[in-house]
Amino acid sequence: MTGNEKRNHETEAQGAIRIWRNARLLTLAPGADLTLLEDGVIAVRDGRILFVGAEADLPVSLAEAVEVTDCGGRIVTPGLVDCHTHLVFGGDRAMEFEMRLNGATYEEIARAGGGIVSSVKATNALTIEQLAEAALPRLDTLLAEGVSTIEIKSGYGLSIEGELNMLRAARRLETLRPVRVVTSYLAAHATPVEYRGRNDAYISEVVLPGMEQAHAEGLVDAVDGFCEGIAFSVEEIARVFEKAAELGLPVKLHAEQLSNLGGAKFAASCGALSADHLEYLDADGAAAMAKVGTVAVLLPGAFYAINETRKPPVQLLRDAGVPIAIATDCNPGTSPLTSLLLAMNMSATLFRLTVEECLAGATREAARALGLQDEVGTLEAGKSADFAIWDIQRPAELVYRIGFNPLHSSIFKGKKVSA
């Protein structure tokens, strides 16, 4: 093929229509239930969905496709969205796992110098390339389960350069794998040893200037914080969120995991995309979240790993009308979980979410928690062509099975990325 022929072929392919037919579609569009659209078809051009619906309704103008894939009657869902992870880090915290088995609580481990701070040394010892390389096996495991969009937080650097390197590594992953990475700046995750007892100084000297630099480099999509007795108060988080507002960055918050400091209510007052964990959420917090559409992100992996007994108030969230998402919270200490399918099962068995809540929570509502509801999370015309094709007979199988991955193949921006 000559150079001109190759360029012409690439131009033709770029604008070509591709069709996936003979599919049982679970669109998870707003207002849709788990009813499958039989004999469905998805038409795609330039990585975006042109049409979703019954094949009999496919417009004639879209029928001439350069490539047609027969889904074999398989169920097709939106690509999964893992909306809360700490995927980039160094080392592990298996020793703390043993400590918990011997009766130590999360708070006791943190106050003894373990927890988040114990990951800082291992993380800061790695280069950007090494951080990305260490994260790849975790990322690949999630991608193999149909995940197409993933949020990745900083928070184990606890210095300006350390936090920036984590975000740089997260951005690097997007160039190494077919995945959409959303970054969250989480320098207000813990106080480093040299600032112990001086949270205000740490915020002034590290968190705020680091945020400015991350924003200047285009490394940050949202700003997060950990509002808890062992981390930062509402007043301290307020300083972080004020700077985020100045920079035009959306916010989210780890809130009400171990106690109720009113973090979720405060986050909602700032128009937060999400408040996450929420085991100790009260009615005022839920009402505030519902009023502005702040998503509740439930993290059953952390609940399970630290052997919590207080469950997030799911019925309170339902009654208030708060959107519910679920995520892995993949991290080295309190949720070493790299399976969003298992997170769905845990959400059902531990928190009593319905199958529909679990599936929507790992797609549509997870996208909402990232501010990406107009781009991903449902099968609708105009959105990115990210979808997963499953070897299952009914949607409940994605929630019901434990330790089994029924993914047949996944599509990212209109291209097949796994089989």
Buried (B, 14 or more C-beta within 10 A) or exposed (E): EEEEEEEEEEEEEEEBBBBBBBBBBBBBBEEBEBEBBEBBBBBBBBBBBBBBBEBEEBEEEBEEBEEBBEBEEBBBBBBBBBBBBBBBBBBEBEEBBEBBEEEBBBBBBBEEEBBBBBBBEBBBEBEBEBBBBBBBEBBBBBBBBBBBBBBBBBBBBBBBEBBBBBBBBBBBBBEEBBBBBBBBBBBBBBBBEEBEEEBEEBBEBBBBBBBBBBBEEEBBBBBBBBBBEBBBBBEBBBBBBEBBBEBEBBBBBBBBBBEBBBBBBBBBBBEBBBBBBBBBBBEEBBBBBBEEBBBBBBBBBBBBBBEBEEBBBBEBBBEBEBBBBBBBBBBBBBBBBBBBBBBBBBBBBBBEBBBBBBBBBBBBBBBBBBBBBEBBBBBBEEBBBBBBBBEBEEBBBBBBBEEEBBBBBBBBBBEBBBE
